[in-house]
Amino acid sequence: MIAKKKFMIIPLLFVVSLFLSCSTAGDDEMKKRQLEVRSELESSIAETEAAIDRVEKDIETASEEMREGLEANLDRLEESRDELRSALDKVGGITADEWDEFQRTVRRTVDNAKQTLREV
């Protein structure tokens, strides 16, 4: 009787360990993806904040007629930064099922931020 129980437990343990290793591998891959996206977002945020600093300094020394255009650029940069930060805040909470759509959204957000940087 004890021998039968051992034979039943061994396959069960194998299945459980296989499940856990697959789950861990999937978790590791998801964490890797999250880290890559987080890094890209942080880099874009840093670039955008550097541009914001430059525009703020330009506003301080700009003539009255130049100031309005610079302030509009500043608003666009701040909006881009806020969108990037919002995406960064969501990275850890995205499930595997939501990941592809989230990644497309992040790509659009980063591309829009880069476009704004080129234009200002």
C-alpha positions as CSV (number, residue, x, y, z in Angstrom):
1,M,0.0,0.0,0.0
2,I,2.8,2.4,0.9
3,A,4.6,1.6,-2.4
4,K,1.4,2.5,-4.4
5,K,1.2,5.9,-2.6
6,K,4.8,6.6,-3.4
7,F,4.2,5.9,-7.1
8,M,1.2,8.2,-7.0
9,I,3.1,11.0,-5.2
10,I,6.1,11.0,-7.5
11,P,4.1,11.8,-10.7
12,L,2.2,14.4,-8.8
13,L,5.4,16.1,-7.6
14,F,6.7,16.0,-11.1
15,V,3.7,17.7,-12.5
16,V,3.7,20.4,-9.7
17,S,7.5,21.0,-10.2
18,L,6.9,21.3,-14.0
19,F,4.1,23.7,-13.5
20,L,6.1,25.8,-11.1
21,S,9.1,25.9,-13.5
22,C,6.9,26.9,-16.4
23,S,5.3,29.6,-14.3
24,T,8.7,30.9,-13.2
25,A,10.0,30.9,-16.7
26,G,6.9,32.9,-17.8
27,D,7.3,35.2,-14.9
28,D,10.9,35.8,-15.7
29,E,10.1,36.6,-19.3
30,M,7.4,39.0,-18.2
31,K,9.8,40.7,-15.7
32,K,12.4,41.0,-18.5
33,R,9.8,42.7,-20.8
34,Q,8.7,45.0,-18.0
35,L,12.3,46.0,-17.3
36,E,12.9,46.8,-21.0
37,V,9.8,48.9,-21.3
38,R,10.5,50.6,-17.9
39,S,14.0,51.5,-19.1
40,E,12.8,52.9,-22.4
41,L,10.2,55.0,-20.6
42,E,12.6,56.3,-18.0
43,S,15.0,57.2,-20.8
44,S,12.3,59.1,-22.7
45,I,11.2,60.8,-19.5
46,A,14.8,62.0,-18.8
47,E,15.1,63.4,-22.4
48,T,11.8,65.2,-22.1
49,E,12.7,66.6,-18.7
50,A,16.0,67.9,-20.1
51,A,14.1,69.6,-22.9
52,I,11.7,71.1,-20.4
53,D,14.6,72.5,-18.4
54,R,16.1,74.1,-21.6
55,V,12.8,75.6,-22.6
56,E,12.2,77.0,-19.1
57,K,15.6,78.7,-19.2
58,D,14.9,80.0,-22.7
59,I,11.6,81.5,-21.4
60,E,13.4,83.4,-18.6
61,T,15.6,85.3,-21.1
62,A,13.1,85.4,-24.1
63,S,11.5,88.5,-25.4
64,E,7.8,89.0,-24.9
65,E,7.0,88.0,-28.5
66,M,9.1,84.7,-28.2
67,R,7.8,83.8,-24.8
68,E,4.3,82.7,-26.1
69,G,5.7,80.2,-28.5
70,L,8.1,78.8,-25.9
71,E,5.4,78.5,-23.4
72,A,3.3,76.5,-25.9
73,N,6.3,74.2,-26.5
74,L,6.7,73.8,-22.7
75,D,3.1,72.8,-22.4
76,R,3.5,70.1,-25.1
77,L,6.7,68.8,-23.5
78,E,5.0,68.6,-20.0
79,E,2.1,66.8,-21.5
80,S,4.4,64.3,-23.2
81,R,6.3,63.8,-19.9
82,D,3.0,63.2,-18.0
83,E,1.9,60.6,-20.6
84,L,5.3,58.8,-20.3
85,R,5.0,58.9,-16.5
86,S,1.5,57.5,-16.6
87,A,2.7,54.6,-18.7
88,L,5.6,54.0,-16.4
89,D,3.3,53.8,-13.4
90,K,1.3,51.1,-15.2
91,V,4.1,48.8,-16.2
92,G,4.1,46.6,-13.0
93,G,0.3,46.1,-13.1
94,I,0.0,44.8,-16.6
95,T,-0.9,41.2,-17.0
96,A,0.4,38.9,-19.7
97,D,-2.9,39.0,-21.4
98,E,-2.8,42.8,-21.5
99,W,0.9,43.1,-22.4
100,D,0.7,43.3,-26.3
101,E,-1.9,46.1,-26.2
102,F,0.1,47.9,-23.5
103,Q,3.3,47.6,-25.4
104,R,1.6,49.1,-28.5
105,T,0.4,52.0,-26.4
106,V,3.8,52.6,-24.9
107,R,5.3,52.5,-28.4
108,R,2.9,55.3,-29.5
109,T,3.5,57.3,-26.4
110,V,7.3,57.1,-26.8
111,D,7.1,57.9,-30.5
112,N,4.8,60.9,-29.8
113,A,7.3,62.2,-27.2
114,K,10.2,61.9,-29.6
115,Q,8.2,63.7,-32.2
116,T,7.5,66.5,-29.8
117,L,11.2,66.7,-28.9
118,R,12.1,67.0,-32.6
119,E,9.5,69.8,-33.1
120,V,10.5,72.0,-30.1
